Amino acid sequence: MDDEPEVTRRTGTDGDGRLVIWRPFGVPVDVTPAWFLIAALITYGFAATVEREVPGIGPWRYAVSLAFAVMLYGSVLLHELSHTVVALRAGLPVRRISLHVLGGVSEIERPAETPGREAGIAVAGPLVSLVVAGVAFAVGELLPPDSVGLLLARALMVSNLLVGAFNLLPGLPLDGGRVLSAAVWRATGRRHTGTVVAGWLGRGLAVVLLGVPFLVAMLRRTDASLIDIIWAALLGAFIWVGASQAILQGGVQERLPGVSARSLTRRAIPVTVDLPLSEALRRAGEVGARGLVVVDGGGTPVGLVAERAVRAVPLERRPWVSVGDLSRRLDHGLTLQADLEGEQLVQAMTQRPATEYLVVESNGDVYGMLAAADVERALVRT
């Protein structure tokens, strides 16, 4: 993508330790450092199964086990790619695909505009996992018994059945929760209601997951495995956190209609780059303005002065500091239309996070300056 940090293009990482391994459709695919630990644990743990199912394989059991780990995460990548492809076809940009400890995630930059598109994007992943399971089963039927190929095919079939079925459970942040959220949204006409309902069901699923290892052990009349308890706790914590975030997001969505760029924009005055900060503040104070927009010789806006940068300059130094020293260049995405409101306003700000934005009328005239902090306070008040 054109606006990626330069470090991503230069080193193959995204600057926070993630390794970028591929860029299908221009979307970076990365893996977290913890992924390598999990891959190693899968390799070590599955080796015993390989040795049991393929007698006499010896040390090669680790190579076969590693192959399964790679195939497993390859199928997870296919799962996430299906989300990405459907989202891109719906016109929704995808920031990246990340493979992590508990699977993967497609970071779609903004929500779908209709319940149908939301459900279509969500259900694509589990469907692909189930298709992979079916293909693995068909391939396994063609392979000889007690062979490495049959073992890998069956393991891939079972793992993808589990991934597909688990993701279809009706609770956020799982794909099934997104489908349920879209269904409630369609039935009620309120996106936030679907998000909150699916979020609370997600919390319920998280609690149920914690008891699964003990239920299975009781049915088998054995003690619960420590490994099973740890995995259930990790999955439960992951779902609980995601569900809680969804409930909070639903609350924000409910308050969004009361927020508009026009009502929150601060009055701003144009200043030249060489104007002393003290003089700029004096002029702003005379007209009751709270924003400073840096303009060039022709009066075209070229930068914004951040409020926190102004506060950081001591009073005695302000006559000697120019506004140009404190301004941020007016890059693409830092200009918002005055008529933006609700979810559209938040989406525009999310695509290009900043502390201040230039707000203009539809004809390009400067309306004022919008502070992200003012939007946050408006959401809380509403």
Order of alpha helices (4+ residues) and beta strands (2+ residues): alpha-beta-beta-alpha-alpha-beta-beta-alpha-alpha-alpha-alpha-alpha-alpha-beta-alpha-beta-beta-alpha-beta-beta-alpha-beta-beta-alpha
